[in-house]
Amino acid sequence: RFRLDLGRSGGEDTIFFSAVHRAGGKIDYAPKALVWEPVAADRSNLSWLLQRRFRFGQTHGLLLMEDGGAGIIGRFKQAGVASAKAGVCFVAACLNIARADRARYWMLRGALHSGVVCRLSMGV
């Protein structure tokens, strides 16, 4: 079942398919399948992408907690690693400020790791 408690924050499908995989389910793909998903104009900007990547990180942090790293020490270590990764990404974004595409790339990675830290820090 999808986790309704995740509400509009997202991640229900990721959590669901991770649980299916852990339970031994097989996930496959159809290489010839065509998929069309229009992107709304309000979702085609850096601000929305940063928010989305942050939510991806929160989902990943939730998976880390559910996959055995839920102890306070484990969460602390994982949050420390994610914090370091976020820091490196944001420094790399600053160092690439003259190359907007590279700076955005590093900002998006940093947002993801920040989301992991946020989720791991909840309830600590």
PyMOL commands that place a pseudoatom at each C-alpha (Angstrom):
pseudoatom trace, name=CA, resn=ARG, resi=1, chain=A, elem=C, hetatm=0, pos=[0.000, 0.000, 0.000]
pseudoatom trace, name=CA, resn=PHE, resi=2, chain=A, elem=C, hetatm=0, pos=[1.054, 3.571, -0.574]
pseudoatom trace, name=CA, resn=ARG, resi=3, chain=A, elem=C, hetatm=0, pos=[1.871, 5.583, 2.538]
pseudoatom trace, name=CA, resn=LEU, resi=4, chain=A, elem=C, hetatm=0, pos=[-0.816, 8.203, 2.868]
pseudoatom trace, name=CA, resn=ASP, resi=5, chain=A, elem=C, hetatm=0, pos=[1.076, 9.900, 5.703]
pseudoatom trace, name=CA, resn=LEU, resi=6, chain=A, elem=C, hetatm=0, pos=[3.561, 11.238, 3.164]
pseudoatom trace, name=CA, resn=GLY, resi=7, chain=A, elem=C, hetatm=0, pos=[0.784, 13.434, 1.794]
pseudoatom trace, name=CA, resn=ARG, resi=8, chain=A, elem=C, hetatm=0, pos=[1.861, 15.965, -0.766]
pseudoatom trace, name=CA, resn=SER, resi=9, chain=A, elem=C, hetatm=0, pos=[5.538, 15.729, 0.139]
pseudoatom trace, name=CA, resn=GLY, resi=10, chain=A, elem=C, hetatm=0, pos=[5.923, 12.805, -2.240]
pseudoatom trace, name=CA, resn=GLY, resi=11, chain=A, elem=C, hetatm=0, pos=[7.912, 9.624, -2.070]
pseudoatom trace, name=CA, resn=GLU, resi=12, chain=A, elem=C, hetatm=0, pos=[4.965, 7.232, -1.833]
pseudoatom trace, name=CA, resn=ASP, resi=13, chain=A, elem=C, hetatm=0, pos=[5.929, 5.389, -4.996]
pseudoatom trace, name=CA, resn=THR, resi=14, chain=A, elem=C, hetatm=0, pos=[9.620, 5.169, -4.039]
pseudoatom trace, name=CA, resn=ILE, resi=15, chain=A, elem=C, hetatm=0, pos=[8.766, 3.781, -0.596]
pseudoatom trace, name=CA, resn=PHE, resi=16, chain=A, elem=C, hetatm=0, pos=[6.248, 1.342, -2.109]
pseudoatom trace, name=CA, resn=PHE, resi=17, chain=A, elem=C, hetatm=0, pos=[8.588, -0.044, -4.760]
pseudoatom trace, name=CA, resn=SER, resi=18, chain=A, elem=C, hetatm=0, pos=[11.472, -0.273, -2.281]
pseudoatom trace, name=CA, resn=ALA, resi=19, chain=A, elem=C, hetatm=0, pos=[9.254, -2.380, -0.016]
pseudoatom trace, name=CA, resn=VAL, resi=20, chain=A, elem=C, hetatm=0, pos=[8.249, -4.580, -2.963]
pseudoatom trace, name=CA, resn=HIS, resi=21, chain=A, elem=C, hetatm=0, pos=[11.914, -5.076, -3.840]
pseudoatom trace, name=CA, resn=ARG, resi=22, chain=A, elem=C, hetatm=0, pos=[12.894, -5.871, -0.218]
pseudoatom trace, name=CA, resn=ALA, resi=23, chain=A, elem=C, hetatm=0, pos=[10.062, -8.436, -0.076]
pseudoatom trace, name=CA, resn=GLY, resi=24, chain=A, elem=C, hetatm=0, pos=[11.535, -10.232, -3.092]
pseudoatom trace, name=CA, resn=GLY, resi=25, chain=A, elem=C, hetatm=0, pos=[9.309, -8.701, -5.758]
pseudoatom trace, name=CA, resn=LYS, resi=26, chain=A, elem=C, hetatm=0, pos=[10.700, -8.207, -9.210]
pseudoatom trace, name=CA, resn=ILE, resi=27, chain=A, elem=C, hetatm=0, pos=[10.699, -4.809, -10.861]
pseudoatom trace, name=CA, resn=ASP, resi=28, chain=A, elem=C, hetatm=0, pos=[11.210, -4.779, -14.598]
pseudoatom trace, name=CA, resn=TYR, resi=29, chain=A, elem=C, hetatm=0, pos=[10.886, -2.368, -17.465]
pseudoatom trace, name=CA, resn=ALA, resi=30, chain=A, elem=C, hetatm=0, pos=[9.695, -2.343, -21.043]
pseudoatom trace, name=CA, resn=PRO, resi=31, chain=A, elem=C, hetatm=0, pos=[12.485, -0.874, -23.180]
pseudoatom trace, name=CA, resn=LYS, resi=32, chain=A, elem=C, hetatm=0, pos=[10.159, -0.206, -26.135]
pseudoatom trace, name=CA, resn=ALA, resi=33, chain=A, elem=C, hetatm=0, pos=[7.424, 1.465, -24.104]
pseudoatom trace, name=CA, resn=LEU, resi=34, chain=A, elem=C, hetatm=0, pos=[6.756, 5.102, -24.884]
pseudoatom trace, name=CA, resn=VAL, resi=35, chain=A, elem=C, hetatm=0, pos=[5.817, 7.436, -22.076]
pseudoatom trace, name=CA, resn=TRP, resi=36, chain=A, elem=C, hetatm=0, pos=[4.593, 10.975, -22.430]
pseudoatom trace, name=CA, resn=GLU, resi=37, chain=A, elem=C, hetatm=0, pos=[4.281, 13.257, -19.436]
pseudoatom trace, name=CA, resn=PRO, resi=38, chain=A, elem=C, hetatm=0, pos=[3.725, 16.951, -20.051]
pseudoatom trace, name=CA, resn=VAL, resi=39, chain=A, elem=C, hetatm=0, pos=[5.571, 19.307, -17.732]
pseudoatom trace, name=CA, resn=ALA, resi=40, chain=A, elem=C, hetatm=0, pos=[3.576, 22.254, -16.450]
pseudoatom trace, name=CA, resn=ALA, resi=41, chain=A, elem=C, hetatm=0, pos=[5.225, 25.640, -16.886]
pseudoatom trace, name=CA, resn=ASP, resi=42, chain=A, elem=C, hetatm=0, pos=[5.337, 26.230, -13.127]
pseudoatom trace, name=CA, resn=ARG, resi=43, chain=A, elem=C, hetatm=0, pos=[7.464, 23.066, -12.795]
pseudoatom trace, name=CA, resn=SER, resi=44, chain=A, elem=C, hetatm=0, pos=[10.106, 24.098, -15.292]
pseudoatom trace, name=CA, resn=ASN, resi=45, chain=A, elem=C, hetatm=0, pos=[12.217, 26.403, -13.167]
pseudoatom trace, name=CA, resn=LEU, resi=46, chain=A, elem=C, hetatm=0, pos=[15.147, 26.054, -10.798]
pseudoatom trace, name=CA, resn=SER, resi=47, chain=A, elem=C, hetatm=0, pos=[13.134, 26.857, -7.679]
pseudoatom trace, name=CA, resn=TRP, resi=48, chain=A, elem=C, hetatm=0, pos=[10.692, 23.990, -8.276]
pseudoatom trace, name=CA, resn=LEU, resi=49, chain=A, elem=C, hetatm=0, pos=[13.527, 21.605, -9.168]
pseudoatom trace, name=CA, resn=LEU, resi=50, chain=A, elem=C, hetatm=0, pos=[15.364, 22.488, -5.938]
pseudoatom trace, name=CA, resn=GLN, resi=51, chain=A, elem=C, hetatm=0, pos=[12.230, 21.797, -3.892]
pseudoatom trace, name=CA, resn=ARG, resi=52, chain=A, elem=C, hetatm=0, pos=[11.671, 18.514, -5.700]
pseudoatom trace, name=CA, resn=ARG, resi=53, chain=A, elem=C, hetatm=0, pos=[15.267, 17.393, -5.221]
pseudoatom trace, name=CA, resn=PHE, resi=54, chain=A, elem=C, hetatm=0, pos=[15.031, 18.297, -1.507]
pseudoatom trace, name=CA, resn=ARG, resi=55, chain=A, elem=C, hetatm=0, pos=[11.926, 16.078, -1.252]
pseudoatom trace, name=CA, resn=PHE, resi=56, chain=A, elem=C, hetatm=0, pos=[13.807, 13.267, -3.021]
pseudoatom trace, name=CA, resn=GLY, resi=57, chain=A, elem=C, hetatm=0, pos=[16.423, 13.585, -0.297]
pseudoatom trace, name=CA, resn=GLN, resi=58, chain=A, elem=C, hetatm=0, pos=[13.781, 13.409, 2.408]
pseudoatom trace, name=CA, resn=THR, resi=59, chain=A, elem=C, hetatm=0, pos=[12.453, 10.211, 0.859]
pseudoatom trace, name=CA, resn=HIS, resi=60, chain=A, elem=C, hetatm=0, pos=[15.962, 8.766, 0.717]
pseudoatom trace, name=CA, resn=GLY, resi=61, chain=A, elem=C, hetatm=0, pos=[16.490, 9.675, 4.380]
pseudoatom trace, name=CA, resn=LEU, resi=62, chain=A, elem=C, hetatm=0, pos=[13.262, 7.870, 5.256]
pseudoatom trace, name=CA, resn=LEU, resi=63, chain=A, elem=C, hetatm=0, pos=[14.461, 4.782, 3.379]
pseudoatom trace, name=CA, resn=LEU, resi=64, chain=A, elem=C, hetatm=0, pos=[17.768, 4.917, 5.263]
pseudoatom trace, name=CA, resn=MET, resi=65, chain=A, elem=C, hetatm=0, pos=[15.899, 4.980, 8.571]
pseudoatom trace, name=CA, resn=GLU, resi=66, chain=A, elem=C, hetatm=0, pos=[13.643, 2.102, 7.560]
pseudoatom trace, name=CA, resn=ASP, resi=67, chain=A, elem=C, hetatm=0, pos=[16.520, -0.010, 6.218]
pseudoatom trace, name=CA, resn=GLY, resi=68, chain=A, elem=C, hetatm=0, pos=[18.187, -0.557, 9.554]
pseudoatom trace, name=CA, resn=GLY, resi=69, chain=A, elem=C, hetatm=0, pos=[19.927, 2.757, 10.202]
pseudoatom trace, name=CA, resn=ALA, resi=70, chain=A, elem=C, hetatm=0, pos=[17.231, 3.991, 12.547]
pseudoatom trace, name=CA, resn=GLY, resi=71, chain=A, elem=C, hetatm=0, pos=[19.275, 3.962, 15.726]
pseudoatom trace, name=CA, resn=ILE, resi=72, chain=A, elem=C, hetatm=0, pos=[20.241, 7.383, 17.006]
pseudoatom trace, name=CA, resn=ILE, resi=73, chain=A, elem=C, hetatm=0, pos=[23.957, 6.753, 16.387]
pseudoatom trace, name=CA, resn=GLY, resi=74, chain=A, elem=C, hetatm=0, pos=[23.287, 5.415, 12.883]
pseudoatom trace, name=CA, resn=ARG, resi=75, chain=A, elem=C, hetatm=0, pos=[21.085, 8.385, 12.047]
pseudoatom trace, name=CA, resn=PHE, resi=76, chain=A, elem=C, hetatm=0, pos=[23.702, 10.771, 13.412]
pseudoatom trace, name=CA, resn=LYS, resi=77, chain=A, elem=C, hetatm=0, pos=[26.423, 9.187, 11.254]
pseudoatom trace, name=CA, resn=GLN, resi=78, chain=A, elem=C, hetatm=0, pos=[24.239, 9.178, 8.141]
pseudoatom trace, name=CA, resn=ALA, resi=79, chain=A, elem=C, hetatm=0, pos=[23.249, 12.794, 8.730]
pseudoatom trace, name=CA, resn=GLY, resi=80, chain=A, elem=C, hetatm=0, pos=[26.928, 13.687, 9.116]
pseudoatom trace, name=CA, resn=VAL, resi=81, chain=A, elem=C, hetatm=0, pos=[27.804, 12.033, 5.806]
pseudoatom trace, name=CA, resn=ALA, resi=82, chain=A, elem=C, hetatm=0, pos=[24.881, 13.734, 4.054]
pseudoatom trace, name=CA, resn=SER, resi=83, chain=A, elem=C, hetatm=0, pos=[25.874, 17.096, 5.592]
pseudoatom trace, name=CA, resn=ALA, resi=84, chain=A, elem=C, hetatm=0, pos=[29.410, 16.710, 4.292]
pseudoatom trace, name=CA, resn=LYS, resi=85, chain=A, elem=C, hetatm=0, pos=[28.104, 15.798, 0.839]
pseudoatom trace, name=CA, resn=ALA, resi=86, chain=A, elem=C, hetatm=0, pos=[25.775, 18.815, 0.847]
pseudoatom trace, name=CA, resn=GLY, resi=87, chain=A, elem=C, hetatm=0, pos=[28.652, 21.073, 1.858]
pseudoatom trace, name=CA, resn=VAL, resi=88, chain=A, elem=C, hetatm=0, pos=[30.873, 19.775, -0.934]
pseudoatom trace, name=CA, resn=CYS, resi=89, chain=A, elem=C, hetatm=0, pos=[28.052, 20.249, -3.438]
pseudoatom trace, name=CA, resn=PHE, resi=90, chain=A, elem=C, hetatm=0, pos=[27.357, 23.834, -2.402]
pseudoatom trace, name=CA, resn=VAL, resi=91, chain=A, elem=C, hetatm=0, pos=[31.067, 24.694, -2.524]
pseudoatom trace, name=CA, resn=ALA, resi=92, chain=A, elem=C, hetatm=0, pos=[31.245, 23.127, -5.991]
pseudoatom trace, name=CA, resn=ALA, resi=93, chain=A, elem=C, hetatm=0, pos=[28.221, 25.222, -7.028]
pseudoatom trace, name=CA, resn=CYS, resi=94, chain=A, elem=C, hetatm=0, pos=[30.031, 28.381, -5.922]
pseudoatom trace, name=CA, resn=LEU, resi=95, chain=A, elem=C, hetatm=0, pos=[33.215, 27.350, -7.711]
pseudoatom trace, name=CA, resn=ASN, resi=96, chain=A, elem=C, hetatm=0, pos=[31.225, 26.823, -10.904]
pseudoatom trace, name=CA, resn=ILE, resi=97, chain=A, elem=C, hetatm=0, pos=[29.257, 30.060, -10.741]
pseudoatom trace, name=CA, resn=ALA, resi=98, chain=A, elem=C, hetatm=0, pos=[30.632, 31.133, -14.153]
pseudoatom trace, name=CA, resn=ARG, resi=99, chain=A, elem=C, hetatm=0, pos=[29.151, 27.963, -15.690]
pseudoatom trace, name=CA, resn=ALA, resi=100, chain=A, elem=C, hetatm=0, pos=[25.461, 28.179, -14.863]
pseudoatom trace, name=CA, resn=ASP, resi=101, chain=A, elem=C, hetatm=0, pos=[24.682, 24.622, -15.951]
pseudoatom trace, name=CA, resn=ARG, resi=102, chain=A, elem=C, hetatm=0, pos=[27.363, 23.153, -13.662]
pseudoatom trace, name=CA, resn=ALA, resi=103, chain=A, elem=C, hetatm=0, pos=[26.411, 25.452, -10.781]
pseudoatom trace, name=CA, resn=ARG, resi=104, chain=A, elem=C, hetatm=0, pos=[22.769, 24.339, -11.053]
pseudoatom trace, name=CA, resn=TYR, resi=105, chain=A, elem=C, hetatm=0, pos=[23.859, 20.704, -11.201]
pseudoatom trace, name=CA, resn=TRP, resi=106, chain=A, elem=C, hetatm=0, pos=[25.756, 21.047, -7.915]
pseudoatom trace, name=CA, resn=MET, resi=107, chain=A, elem=C, hetatm=0, pos=[22.965, 23.063, -6.295]
pseudoatom trace, name=CA, resn=LEU, resi=108, chain=A, elem=C, hetatm=0, pos=[20.477, 20.303, -7.104]
pseudoatom trace, name=CA, resn=ARG, resi=109, chain=A, elem=C, hetatm=0, pos=[22.777, 17.627, -5.651]
pseudoatom trace, name=CA, resn=GLY, resi=110, chain=A, elem=C, hetatm=0, pos=[23.258, 19.753, -2.547]
pseudoatom trace, name=CA, resn=ALA, resi=111, chain=A, elem=C, hetatm=0, pos=[19.497, 20.142, -2.160]
pseudoatom trace, name=CA, resn=LEU, resi=112, chain=A, elem=C, hetatm=0, pos=[19.098, 16.353, -2.273]
pseudoatom trace, name=CA, resn=HIS, resi=113, chain=A, elem=C, hetatm=0, pos=[21.675, 15.791, 0.477]
pseudoatom trace, name=CA, resn=SER, resi=114, chain=A, elem=C, hetatm=0, pos=[20.105, 18.604, 2.530]
pseudoatom trace, name=CA, resn=GLY, resi=115, chain=A, elem=C, hetatm=0, pos=[16.788, 16.768, 2.316]
pseudoatom trace, name=CA, resn=VAL, resi=116, chain=A, elem=C, hetatm=0, pos=[18.450, 13.624, 3.667]
pseudoatom trace, name=CA, resn=VAL, resi=117, chain=A, elem=C, hetatm=0, pos=[19.842, 15.599, 6.621]
pseudoatom trace, name=CA, resn=CYS, resi=118, chain=A, elem=C, hetatm=0, pos=[16.445, 17.142, 7.284]
pseudoatom trace, name=CA, resn=ARG, resi=119, chain=A, elem=C, hetatm=0, pos=[14.633, 13.783, 7.336]
pseudoatom trace, name=CA, resn=LEU, resi=120, chain=A, elem=C, hetatm=0, pos=[17.285, 12.081, 9.462]
pseudoatom trace, name=CA, resn=SER, resi=121, chain=A, elem=C, hetatm=0, pos=[17.158, 14.973, 11.928]
pseudoatom trace, name=CA, resn=MET, resi=122, chain=A, elem=C, hetatm=0, pos=[13.393, 14.797, 12.413]
pseudoatom trace, name=CA, resn=GLY, resi=123, chain=A, elem=C, hetatm=0, pos=[12.522, 13.493, 15.839]
pseudoatom trace, name=CA, resn=VAL, resi=124, chain=A, elem=C, hetatm=0, pos=[16.122, 13.423, 17.046]
for i in range(1, 124): cmd.bond("trace and resi %d" % i, "trace and resi %d" % (i + 1))
show_as sticks, trace
zoom trace
